[in-house]
Amino acid sequence: MDDQLVPENFTIEFEPIGKRVFLSPDKTIMDASLLSGLDLITSCNGLGACASCKIQSISGSLSPLTTSEIAKLTEQEINEGIRLACQVKPLSNLRIYIPPSSLIHGQQLQIDGDHQALEFNPSIQAIDIKIPPFGPHDLYSDWERVKRTCLENNVVLSTIAFPVLQDLPNVLRENQWKVRVLYNQNRMINIVAPESPFYGIALDIGSTKIASYWVDLQTGAIIHQTGFMNPQISFGEDVVNRIAYANQSTEHQHQLQKVLIQSINQHIQETCSKFSIDKNQIVDMVVVGNSVIQHLFCGIPVRPLGEAPYTPVIKEALEIPATSLNLDIAPGADVFIPPLIAGYVGADHTAGLIATRFNEFRDTTCLIDVGTNTEISLIFQGQTYSCSCASGPAFEGAHIHDGMRAAPGAIDKITIEENQISFSTISQRKPVGICGSGILSGVAEMRKNNIIDRRGVFQKAHPLTKIQDGQKFIVIAEREEDHVKHSIRISRHDVNEIQLAKGAIRTGIEILCQEAGILPNQVQKFLIAGAFGNHLDLASAIEIGMFPEVSIERYSQIGNAAGVGSREMLLNKNLRKLSSAIIEDIQYIELTSQQSFKDTYINALSLEKNDHISQ
């Protein structure tokens, strides 16, 4: 009966966790969450009294609203497909989005990374002024009075953000003409009570996760850093699927922007409440992301990125008024977005180059930011080469038989010794699936123990190889679903997904080295960045040929380089200028247009250690 799907069962897929379970129609979505090992909040034990288990239907049919749901949900929530997991049952296969507020434990998010010493020199400056008394015959305007008083303090203002102008008379009079002026160069971007603190936010928006950094712009102190999920994942696991969704209609494109902005605004509201910050005190923002995410965030059509030659609408750095994006921060604030390098090498990689001071390296160095779209840069003798690799979502647990994203209960490391399988799970919970680092280490262990050959083919004679319905696999662990034992396994299909992902990354490394006229074993430093890059086991990646077989001391896992770079551009305005300067000399390599691409990629699919791939 293992893995048998009876006809009356439905498939329930939970996002953004990436977990799938089978559920009979007489069970609730709350039951499905328990079967999948998800920690959904159930303060009232499923009575429908607390409304803490909110979910959102993405696709599929659900049972009608119950009286509890009608009583507990607002009309807007109902219109948006919000339901209570404890009340609703499936009528078909479903895709369900679980908001972070409904989960006890969230996903494992990579926020921090290695950072350099940095001079504090923010874009936003402050001056406290007191406008002197004036008589009935003094006909200067309010704006003129502010400019004249600032000039007396050696601050020259020439323009004012229009929303600030609208608030100017009230703020001046409410504070008896003693105020703090916040400005960026010669532009006034806010006016607040004297000595008021002011803040900036840096966001690294990934395809799956968003890293957020809050900075006190008076001192440079990081007052808060956290991560939350990108809700766009409900509309596609990777950027290719989101392009396809956005291209269906203008409404779909706007929807992808709207859900992202709403999630960011909710995060801002919650953080402001936690730290007693007024949203009008948030006067600067830096946002980085891949090219597709950047376009969707800005509301720019993504069609050109989905059609050959896959070019962006704009590559240059952008400064956008926060009000144009409906962001809930000071209305006079701007949002800075660094430049893109190419169609699929986005501002997040630019931020990574900033964080690592990549242009200053004298050693031959390779920066690899691993994700669903892996971006790679190589610097050799002062010249930087960059490319992007369609590594796909396998490292996020997608397209894997028992795959899931990095959340409590996910198997994150596998070891096989003397035909005995052992593993660890995130948060030491009972196993419910396998995340990216787990499947990578599992495939490496299978190769080391000759369970599979270099082609990924299972060896039938190996005692750990199982065969069911003609499919070969190994069993990593057992878990129960509805009192039925279910094996957590790695199948031939899973191995193939890892081959495709690792082959894409290795091909990018090889072709950049070919362009530079060197071999991968001549690279002196490998910097591995990104959430998955920080958690993967380097020895496993080398074992299957994802990375070149060189001394492991040459590798450094540097965490979220893009997030660090975004934060540093908030702390030092000169780095914003540098972001535009450093990309001018980068030579972008389109992998598929290279004559050696096909042969290199085919060879890179092989699961074997090597320091370079022979042509």
C-alpha positions as CSV (number, residue, x, y, z in Angstrom):
1,M,0.0,0.0,0.0
2,D,3.0,2.3,0.3
3,D,2.5,5.4,-1.8
4,Q,-0.8,4.0,-3.4
5,L,-3.2,6.8,-4.2
6,V,-6.8,5.7,-3.9
7,P,-9.2,7.4,-6.3
8,E,-11.1,9.3,-3.7
9,N,-8.0,11.0,-2.3
10,F,-6.9,14.5,-3.4
11,T,-3.4,15.9,-3.6
12,I,-2.9,18.9,-1.3
13,E,0.1,21.1,-2.1
14,F,1.2,23.6,0.5
15,E,3.1,26.8,-0.4
16,P,5.5,28.3,0.3
17,I,6.7,25.1,2.2
18,G,6.6,23.0,-1.0
19,K,5.0,20.0,0.7
20,R,2.5,17.7,-0.9
21,V,0.2,15.2,0.9
22,F,-2.8,13.0,0.0
23,L,-6.1,13.7,1.8
24,S,-9.5,12.1,1.7
25,P,-12.5,14.4,1.2
26,D,-13.9,13.9,4.7
27,K,-10.8,15.4,6.3
28,T,-10.0,19.2,6.7
29,I,-7.0,21.1,5.5
30,M,-5.9,21.3,9.1
31,D,-5.7,17.4,9.0
32,A,-3.6,17.7,5.8
33,S,-1.2,20.1,7.6
34,L,-0.8,17.7,10.5
35,L,-0.1,14.8,8.1
36,S,2.5,16.9,6.3
37,G,4.3,17.8,9.6
38,L,3.5,21.5,9.3
39,D,3.0,23.5,12.5
40,L,-0.2,25.4,11.8
41,I,-1.4,27.5,14.7
42,T,-4.5,26.0,16.2
43,S,-5.3,28.1,19.3
44,C,-8.9,26.8,19.6
45,N,-8.1,23.2,18.7
46,G,-9.9,23.3,15.4
47,L,-13.2,24.7,16.7
48,G,-13.2,27.7,14.3
49,A,-13.3,30.1,17.2
50,C,-9.8,31.8,17.0
51,A,-9.3,32.4,13.2
52,S,-5.5,31.7,13.7
53,C,-5.3,29.0,11.0
54,K,-5.9,31.2,8.0
55,I,-4.9,29.8,4.6
56,Q,-5.4,31.0,1.1
57,S,-6.7,28.9,-1.8
58,I,-4.6,29.3,-4.9
59,S,-6.3,26.7,-7.1
60,G,-8.9,23.9,-6.7
61,S,-12.3,23.6,-5.2
62,L,-13.1,23.8,-1.5
63,S,-16.2,23.1,0.6
64,P,-18.6,26.0,1.2
65,L,-18.0,28.6,3.8
66,T,-19.0,27.6,7.3
67,T,-20.9,29.8,9.8
68,S,-17.6,30.1,11.8
69,E,-15.8,31.4,8.7
70,I,-18.5,33.9,7.9
71,A,-18.3,35.2,11.4
72,K,-14.5,35.3,11.7
73,L,-13.4,36.4,8.2
74,T,-13.8,39.9,6.7
75,E,-15.5,40.4,3.4
76,Q,-12.2,41.3,1.9
77,E,-10.5,38.2,3.2
78,I,-13.3,36.0,1.8
79,N,-13.0,37.7,-1.6
80,E,-9.2,37.0,-1.5
81,G,-9.8,33.3,-1.0
82,I,-8.9,33.3,2.7
83,R,-10.3,30.3,4.6
84,L,-9.9,28.6,8.0
85,A,-7.9,25.4,7.7
86,C,-9.9,23.7,10.5
87,Q,-13.2,24.4,8.7
88,V,-12.6,23.6,5.1
89,K,-12.4,20.3,3.2
90,P,-11.2,19.6,-0.3
91,L,-13.4,18.9,-3.3
92,S,-10.5,18.5,-5.7
93,N,-6.7,18.7,-5.9
94,L,-5.6,21.9,-4.2
95,R,-2.7,24.4,-4.0
96,I,-2.8,26.2,-0.6
97,Y,-0.8,29.2,0.5
98,I,0.0,29.4,4.2
99,P,0.8,32.9,5.4
100,P,3.7,33.2,7.9
101,S,1.3,34.4,10.6
102,S,-0.4,31.0,10.5
103,L,2.7,29.0,11.1
104,I,4.4,28.3,14.5
105,H,7.7,27.7,12.9
106,G,8.7,29.2,9.6
107,Q,11.1,28.2,7.0
108,Q,14.9,28.3,7.5
109,L,15.8,31.6,5.9
110,Q,19.4,32.8,5.2
111,I,19.6,36.5,6.3
112,D,23.1,37.3,7.3
113,G,26.4,37.0,5.4
114,D,30.0,38.0,5.5
115,H,30.6,41.8,5.4
116,Q,33.5,44.2,5.2
117,A,34.5,47.2,7.3
118,L,32.5,50.2,5.9
119,E,32.5,53.9,6.4
120,F,29.1,55.2,7.5
121,N,28.0,57.7,4.9
122,P,24.2,57.4,4.2
123,S,22.3,59.2,1.5
124,I,19.9,60.8,4.0
125,Q,21.2,63.6,6.3
126,A,19.4,65.5,9.0
127,I,19.5,69.0,10.4
128,D,17.5,70.4,13.3
129,I,16.4,74.0,12.8
130,K,14.5,76.7,14.5
131,I,12.8,79.2,12.3
132,P,12.9,82.6,14.0
133,P,9.7,84.6,14.8
134,F,8.3,86.8,12.0
135,G,5.9,89.6,11.8
136,P,2.7,90.3,9.9
137,H,4.7,92.1,7.1
138,D,7.1,89.2,6.6
139,L,5.8,87.6,3.4
140,Y,8.2,84.7,2.9
141,S,6.5,81.4,2.2
142,D,6.9,78.4,4.6
143,W,9.2,76.7,2.1
144,E,11.3,79.9,1.8
145,R,11.7,80.1,5.5
146,V,12.9,76.5,5.7
147,K,15.4,77.1,2.9
148,R,16.7,80.3,4.4
149,T,17.2,78.8,7.9
150,C,18.9,75.7,6.4
151,L,21.2,77.9,4.3
152,E,22.2,79.7,7.5
153,N,23.4,76.3,8.7
154,N,25.3,75.6,5.5
155,V,22.7,73.3,4.0
156,V,21.5,74.2,0.5
157,L,18.0,73.0,-0.4
158,S,16.6,73.5,-3.9
159,T,13.7,71.1,-4.2
160,I,11.1,69.4,-1.9
161,A,9.2,66.2,-2.4
162,F,5.6,67.1,-3.1
163,P,4.0,64.9,-0.3
164,V,6.4,66.7,2.1
165,L,5.2,70.1,0.8
166,Q,1.6,69.1,1.5
167,D,2.5,68.3,5.2
168,L,4.9,71.3,5.6
169,P,2.6,73.9,7.2
170,N,1.0,71.6,9.7
171,V,4.3,70.1,10.9
172,L,6.0,73.5,11.2
173,R,3.1,74.9,13.3
174,E,2.5,71.8,15.4
175,N,6.2,71.9,16.5
176,Q,6.4,75.7,17.0
177,W,8.7,76.1,14.1
178,K,11.3,73.8,15.6
179,V,11.8,70.8,13.3
180,R,14.2,68.2,11.9
181,V,14.7,68.5,8.1
182,L,15.7,65.3,6.4
183,Y,17.4,65.7,3.0
184,N,19.2,63.9,0.2
185,Q,21.8,66.2,-1.4
186,N,19.7,69.3,-2.2
187,R,16.3,67.7,-2.0
188,M,14.1,67.8,1.2
189,I,12.5,64.4,1.6
190,N,10.8,64.8,5.0
191,I,10.2,67.1,8.0
192,V,9.6,65.7,11.5
193,A,9.7,66.7,15.1
194,P,13.1,67.8,16.3
195,E,15.6,65.1,17.2
196,S,13.3,62.4,15.8
197,P,15.2,59.2,14.8
198,F,15.0,58.1,11.2
199,Y,15.5,54.8,9.5
200,G,16.2,52.9,6.3
201,I,15.3,49.5,5.0
202,A,17.3,47.2,2.7
203,L,15.4,44.3,1.1
204,D,16.9,41.3,-0.8
205,I,13.9,39.9,-2.6
206,G,14.5,36.3,-3.7
207,S,12.3,34.1,-5.7
208,T,11.3,32.3,-2.5
209,K,12.4,34.4,0.4
210,I,12.9,38.0,1.3
211,A,15.6,39.2,3.7
212,S,15.0,42.5,5.4
213,Y,17.5,44.8,7.3
214,W,16.5,47.9,9.3
215,V,19.1,50.5,9.8
216,D,19.2,53.5,12.2
217,L,20.4,56.2,9.8
218,Q,21.8,58.4,12.6
219,T,24.2,55.8,13.9
220,G,24.4,53.0,11.2
221,A,23.3,50.4,13.7
222,I,21.3,47.4,12.5
223,I,18.2,47.5,14.7
224,H,16.5,44.5,13.1
225,Q,17.0,41.8,10.5
226,T,14.6,39.1,9.6
227,G,13.3,37.0,6.7
228,F,9.9,36.3,5.4
229,M,8.4,34.5,2.4
230,N,7.9,35.9,-1.1
231,P,4.1,35.3,-1.7
232,Q,4.7,35.3,-5.5
233,I,5.8,31.7,-5.1
234,S,2.1,30.8,-5.1
235,F,2.0,31.8,-8.8
236,G,5.1,29.9,-9.8
237,E,8.1,28.1,-8.2
238,D,10.6,29.9,-10.4
239,V,10.8,33.1,-12.5
240,V,10.0,31.3,-15.8
241,N,6.6,30.3,-14.4
242,R,6.0,33.8,-13.1
243,I,6.9,35.3,-16.5
244,A,4.4,33.0,-18.1
245,Y,1.7,33.9,-15.5
246,A,2.4,37.7,-15.8
247,N,2.2,37.5,-19.6
248,Q,-1.3,36.0,-19.6
249,S,-2.8,39.5,-18.8
250,T,-2.1,42.9,-17.4
251,E,-4.2,41.9,-14.5
252,H,-1.9,39.0,-13.7
253,Q,1.2,41.2,-13.9
254,H,-0.4,43.7,-11.5
255,Q,-1.4,40.9,-9.2
256,L,2.2,39.7,-8.9
257,Q,3.3,43.2,-8.0
258,K,0.4,43.7,-5.6
259,V,0.9,40.6,-3.5
260,L,4.6,41.4,-3.2
261,I,4.0,45.0,-2.1
262,Q,1.3,43.9,0.3
263,S,3.6,41.5,2.0
264,I,6.4,44.1,2.3
265,N,3.9,46.6,3.7
266,Q,2.6,44.0,6.2
267,H,6.2,43.4,7.3
268,I,6.8,47.2,7.7
269,Q,3.6,47.6,9.7
270,E,4.5,44.7,12.0
271,T,8.1,45.9,12.5
272,C,7.0,49.5,13.2
273,S,4.6,48.2,15.8
274,K,7.3,46.0,17.4
275,F,9.9,48.8,17.7
276,S,7.5,51.8,18.1
277,I,8.5,53.4,14.8
278,D,6.3,55.8,12.9
279,K,6.3,54.7,9.2
280,N,7.1,58.4,8.3
281,Q,10.5,57.9,10.0
282,I,11.4,55.4,7.3
283,V,13.1,57.7,4.7
284,D,15.3,55.4,2.6
285,M,15.1,52.0,1.0
286,V,17.4,49.8,-1.1
287,V,15.9,46.9,-2.9
288,V,17.8,44.1,-4.8
289,G,16.5,41.0,-6.6
290,N,17.0,39.1,-9.8
291,S,15.9,40.7,-13.0
292,V,12.4,39.3,-13.1
293,I,11.8,40.1,-9.5
294,Q,13.0,43.6,-10.0
295,H,10.6,44.1,-13.0
296,L,7.7,42.6,-11.1
297,F,8.4,44.7,-8.0
298,C,8.5,47.9,-10.1
299,G,5.4,46.9,-12.2
300,I,7.4,46.7,-15.4
301,P,6.3,44.1,-17.9
302,V,8.5,41.0,-18.0
303,R,7.6,39.9,-21.5
304,P,11.1,40.9,-22.9
305,L,12.7,38.6,-20.3
306,G,10.7,35.7,-21.5
307,E,11.5,36.0,-25.2
308,A,14.8,35.8,-27.1
309,P,17.2,37.5,-26.7
310,Y,15.9,37.7,-23.1
311,T,16.7,41.3,-22.4
312,P,15.4,43.5,-19.6
313,V,13.4,46.7,-20.2
314,I,16.1,48.6,-18.3
315,K,19.4,47.7,-16.8
316,E,20.4,51.1,-15.3
317,A,20.0,51.9,-11.6
318,L,16.6,53.2,-10.6
319,E,15.4,55.7,-8.0
320,I,11.7,55.4,-7.6
321,P,9.4,57.5,-5.3
322,A,8.0,55.2,-2.7
323,T,4.5,56.5,-3.4
324,S,4.7,55.3,-7.0
325,L,5.1,51.7,-5.6
326,N,2.5,52.1,-2.9
327,L,5.1,51.4,-0.2
328,D,4.0,52.3,3.3
329,I,7.0,54.5,4.3
330,A,7.6,58.2,4.3
331,P,5.9,59.6,1.2
332,G,8.9,61.7,0.2
333,A,11.3,58.7,0.3
334,D,12.8,57.1,-2.7
335,V,13.6,53.5,-3.4
336,F,17.1,52.7,-4.8
337,I,17.5,49.7,-7.1
338,P,21.1,48.9,-8.3
339,P,21.7,48.2,-12.0
340,L,21.3,44.8,-13.6
341,I,24.3,43.1,-15.4
342,A,22.2,41.3,-18.0
343,G,18.8,39.8,-18.7
344,Y,19.2,37.1,-16.0
345,V,22.1,38.5,-13.9
346,G,20.2,40.9,-11.7
347,A,20.7,43.6,-9.1
348,D,21.0,40.9,-6.4
349,H,24.3,39.7,-8.1
350,T,25.4,43.4,-8.4
351,A,24.9,43.7,-4.6
352,G,26.9,40.5,-4.1
353,L,29.8,42.0,-6.1
354,I,29.5,45.1,-3.9
355,A,29.5,43.0,-0.6
356,T,32.6,41.0,-1.6
357,R,34.5,44.0,-3.1
358,F,34.8,41.7,-6.1
359,N,36.4,44.3,-8.3
360,E,39.3,44.6,-5.8
361,F,40.4,41.0,-6.0
362,R,43.9,40.3,-7.3
363,D,43.6,36.5,-6.9
364,T,41.5,34.6,-9.5
365,T,38.2,34.4,-7.8
366,C,34.8,32.9,-8.6
367,L,31.6,34.1,-6.9
368,I,28.7,31.6,-7.2
369,D,25.3,32.7,-5.9
370,V,23.3,29.5,-5.8
371,G,19.6,29.6,-6.4
372,T,16.8,28.6,-8.8
373,N,18.7,30.9,-11.1
374,T,22.4,30.7,-10.2
375,E,24.6,33.7,-11.1
376,I,28.3,33.3,-11.4
377,S,31.1,35.9,-11.8
378,L,34.8,35.1,-12.4
379,I,37.6,37.7,-12.1
380,F,40.9,37.0,-13.7
381,Q,43.7,39.5,-14.2
382,G,41.3,42.4,-13.5
383,Q,38.6,41.3,-16.0
384,T,35.3,40.1,-14.7
385,Y,33.1,37.6,-16.6
386,S,29.5,36.8,-15.6
387,C,26.8,34.4,-16.5
388,S,23.5,32.9,-15.3
389,C,22.6,29.3,-15.1
390,A,19.1,27.9,-15.1
391,S,19.7,25.5,-12.2
392,G,16.0,25.2,-11.5
393,P,14.1,24.7,-8.2
394,A,15.4,21.2,-7.3
395,F,17.6,22.7,-4.5
396,E,14.4,24.2,-3.1
397,G,12.9,20.7,-2.9
398,A,10.7,21.1,-6.0
399,H,10.2,18.3,-8.5
400,I,11.7,15.9,-5.9
401,H,9.5,12.9,-4.8
402,D,9.5,13.8,-1.1
403,G,11.0,17.3,-1.5
404,M,10.2,20.3,0.5
405,R,11.8,23.6,1.4
406,A,14.1,24.1,4.4
407,A,11.5,23.9,7.3
408,P,11.3,22.0,10.5
409,G,11.3,18.2,9.9
410,A,13.1,18.5,6.6
411,I,16.0,16.0,6.2
412,D,19.0,18.3,5.6
413,K,21.9,15.8,5.7
414,I,22.2,12.1,4.8
415,T,25.1,9.7,5.6
416,I,25.5,6.1,4.3
417,E,28.0,3.8,5.9
418,E,28.2,0.0,5.6
419,N,24.7,0.1,4.0
420,Q,23.3,1.9,7.0
421,I,21.5,5.2,6.4
422,S,21.5,8.0,8.9
423,F,20.2,11.5,8.7
424,S,19.6,14.8,10.5
425,T,16.5,17.0,10.3
426,I,16.0,20.7,10.7
427,S,15.0,21.5,14.4
428,Q,15.6,17.8,15.2
429,R,11.9,17.1,14.3
430,K,10.5,13.9,12.9
431,P,11.2,13.6,9.2
432,V,8.5,14.8,6.9
433,G,10.5,15.3,3.6
434,I,13.9,16.2,2.1
435,C,15.2,19.7,1.5
436,G,17.8,20.7,-1.0
437,S,20.9,20.2,1.1
438,G,19.5,16.8,2.1
439,I,18.9,15.6,-1.5
440,L,22.4,16.9,-2.5
441,S,24.1,15.0,0.3
442,G,22.0,11.9,-0.4
443,V,22.9,11.7,-4.0
444,A,26.6,12.2,-3.1
445,E,26.4,9.4,-0.6
446,M,24.7,7.2,-3.1
447,R,27.5,7.8,-5.6
448,K,30.2,7.2,-3.0
449,N,28.6,3.9,-2.0
450,N,28.0,2.8,-5.6
451,I,24.3,2.7,-5.3
452,I,24.2,4.8,-8.5
453,D,26.9,5.1,-11.2
454,R,28.2,8.3,-12.7
455,R,25.2,8.4,-15.1
456,G,22.8,8.3,-12.1
457,V,21.7,4.8,-12.9
458,F,20.7,2.6,-9.9
459,Q,22.7,-0.6,-9.4
460,K,20.0,-3.3,-9.0
461,A,22.4,-5.6,-7.1
462,H,23.0,-3.1,-4.3
463,P,21.2,-4.1,-1.1
464,L,19.7,-0.6,-0.6
465,T,18.2,-0.4,-4.0
466,K,14.4,-1.0,-3.9
467,I,12.2,-1.6,-7.0
468,Q,8.4,-0.9,-7.0
469,D,6.3,-0.7,-10.1
470,G,9.5,-0.7,-12.2
471,Q,10.9,2.4,-10.4
472,K,14.2,2.2,-8.5
473,F,14.8,4.1,-5.3
474,I,16.3,4.0,-1.8
475,V,14.3,4.5,1.4
476,I,15.8,7.2,3.7
477,A,13.1,7.2,6.4
478,E,9.6,6.3,7.2
479,R,6.7,8.5,8.3
480,E,3.0,8.1,8.8
481,E,0.1,9.7,6.9
482,D,-3.3,8.9,8.3
483,H,-2.0,5.7,10.0
484,V,-0.4,4.5,6.7
485,K,3.3,4.2,6.6
486,H,5.0,6.3,3.8
487,S,8.6,6.0,2.8
488,I,10.7,9.1,2.3
489,R,12.8,8.1,-0.6
490,I,15.3,9.2,-3.3
491,S,14.3,8.0,-6.8
492,R,16.0,7.9,-10.2
493,H,13.9,10.9,-11.1
494,D,15.2,12.8,-8.1
495,V,18.8,11.9,-9.0
496,N,18.1,13.2,-12.5
497,E,16.8,16.5,-11.2
498,I,20.0,17.0,-9.2
499,Q,22.1,16.1,-12.2
500,L,20.3,18.8,-14.3
501,A,20.8,21.4,-11.6
502,K,24.4,20.7,-10.8
503,G,25.2,20.3,-14.5
504,A,23.9,23.8,-15.2
505,I,26.0,25.3,-12.4
506,R,29.2,23.4,-13.4
507,T,28.7,24.4,-17.0
508,G,28.6,28.0,-16.0
509,I,31.9,27.7,-14.1
510,E,33.6,25.8,-17.0
511,I,32.6,28.2,-19.7
512,L,33.6,31.3,-17.7
513,C,37.0,29.7,-17.2
514,Q,37.2,28.9,-20.9
515,E,36.5,32.6,-21.7
516,A,39.3,33.6,-19.3
517,G,41.6,31.0,-20.8
518,I,42.1,29.1,-17.6
519,L,41.1,25.8,-16.0
520,P,38.8,25.7,-13.0
521,N,41.6,24.2,-10.9
522,Q,43.5,27.5,-11.4
523,V,40.8,29.5,-9.5
524,Q,42.3,30.5,-6.2
525,K,39.1,31.3,-4.3
526,F,35.5,30.1,-4.7
527,L,32.9,32.3,-2.8
528,I,29.6,30.3,-2.4
529,A,26.7,32.7,-1.7
530,G,23.0,32.4,-1.2
531,A,20.7,30.6,1.2
532,F,21.2,27.2,-0.3
533,G,24.9,27.9,-1.0
534,N,25.4,28.6,2.7
535,H,23.8,25.4,3.9
536,L,25.0,22.9,1.3
537,D,27.7,20.4,2.1
538,L,30.8,21.4,0.1
539,A,32.2,17.9,0.2
540,S,29.0,16.5,-1.3
541,A,29.0,19.2,-4.0
542,I,32.5,18.3,-5.0
543,E,31.7,14.6,-4.8
544,I,29.1,14.8,-7.6
545,G,31.1,17.3,-9.7
546,M,28.9,20.3,-9.0
547,F,32.1,22.2,-8.0
548,P,35.6,21.5,-9.2
549,E,37.7,19.1,-7.1
550,V,40.2,21.5,-5.5
551,S,41.4,21.9,-1.9
552,I,38.3,22.6,0.2
553,E,40.3,25.5,1.8
554,R,39.7,27.4,-1.5
555,Y,36.0,27.5,-0.8
556,S,34.2,30.0,1.5
557,Q,30.5,30.0,2.2
558,I,29.7,33.6,2.7
559,G,26.0,33.6,3.3
560,N,23.6,36.2,1.9
561,A,26.0,38.4,-0.1
562,A,23.1,40.1,-1.9
563,G,21.5,41.0,1.4
564,V,24.8,42.3,2.8
565,G,25.4,44.4,-0.4
566,S,21.9,45.9,-0.2
567,R,22.5,46.8,3.5
568,E,25.9,48.4,2.7
569,M,24.3,50.5,-0.1
570,L,22.0,51.8,2.6
571,L,24.9,52.6,4.9
572,N,27.2,54.2,2.3
573,K,25.9,56.2,-0.7
574,N,29.2,55.9,-2.5
575,L,28.6,52.2,-3.0
576,R,25.5,53.1,-5.0
577,K,27.7,54.9,-7.5
578,L,30.1,52.1,-7.4
579,S,27.4,49.6,-8.3
580,S,27.0,51.4,-11.6
581,A,30.7,51.7,-12.2
582,I,31.7,48.1,-11.6
583,I,29.2,46.6,-14.1
584,E,30.5,48.7,-17.0
585,D,33.6,46.5,-17.3
586,I,31.8,43.1,-16.8
587,Q,31.8,40.8,-19.8
588,Y,28.5,39.0,-19.8
589,I,28.6,35.5,-21.3
590,E,25.4,34.0,-22.7
591,L,26.1,30.3,-22.1
592,T,23.8,28.8,-24.7
593,S,25.4,30.9,-27.5
594,Q,28.8,29.4,-26.8
595,Q,30.1,26.8,-29.2
596,S,31.3,24.5,-26.4
597,F,28.0,24.8,-24.4
598,K,26.3,21.5,-25.5
599,D,29.4,19.3,-25.0
600,T,30.3,21.0,-21.7
601,Y,26.8,20.6,-20.4
602,I,26.5,16.9,-21.3
603,N,29.8,16.2,-19.7
604,A,28.8,18.2,-16.6
605,L,25.8,15.9,-16.0
606,S,28.2,13.1,-14.9
607,L,28.2,12.4,-11.2
608,E,32.0,12.3,-10.7
609,K,34.7,14.3,-9.0
610,N,37.0,16.2,-11.3
611,D,39.0,19.4,-11.3
612,H,38.0,20.3,-14.8
613,I,35.8,18.9,-17.6
614,S,37.7,17.7,-20.7
615,Q,36.5,19.0,-24.0
